[in-house]
Amino acid sequence: MNCVRGAVLRRPFVAKELGGALRAYEPGEEARALDWPASARKGSPQIRERAGHITLAWGAIADASRSMSAGRDRSLGDAAQEAAHFWRACGGPGDRWIDVDPEGRCGLLRGLDRARCILPAHSALLVAGDFSDLPQVPDALLRVVARRVDCTALVASDPWRDNLPLAGFVAIADLETGEVRRFFIGARERMRFQCAARARERAVLAQLRHAGWRAATFSEENGGRAVLRAFGAA
């Protein structure tokens, strides 16, 4: 999983920790000033005015592991990068961008540990990826990071979750390890695959939310839009 610099939308903690009055969005104003959670609650675009001297720090981790090369028309990795760029573009003037991993070679475990160490308290963090290495991450670390910074996770949906385009005896290579195995795929196997992919998605989202993260899924088509959906604004 590679890490990239990023920015985030106005977060719920801004209202709690930094104050600022809400007002209605006016046409022509910059979208980066929108407070997405407040907009979702009120059902109309809202802006939270913030004292000019207050600056915030943002960071993002976009999964670029081999498994993220999967996709129908484009890769999940491209969609994760799109989400990170959307996140970064919403930063306000004077806000700080922090590279969680300057070398771009961290896995989820190392990336979260670095985020815990280098992001200031009340920063915000986006992680977009397939979370295939989530089982190696202690729940305690997920909770510690979520208590220190505001955390949003975008979990990649399997591109073939709803329509596996395979039939008969097939050879399938593991994108991470390169291991090739042969399977028979019929109607029953396609249904089992769909159920397993959906169950895995639900389990990952539930684990992250239980640890205090905001979490939503994304696909190869909607990296940026998924950020809005995580905030209930799309």
Secondary structure, 3 states (H helix, E strand, C coil): CEEECCCCCCCHHHHHHHCCCEEECCCCCCHHHECHHHHHHHCCCEEECCCCCCCCEEEEEECCCHHHHCCCCCCHHHHHHHHHHHHHHCCCCCCEECCCCCCCCCCHHHHHHHHHHHCCCCCEEEEEECCCCHHHCCHHHHHHHHHHCEEEEEEECCCCCCCCCCCEEEEEECCCCCCEEEEEECHHHHHHHHHHHHHHHHHHHHHHHHCCCEEEEECCCCHHHHHHHHCCCC
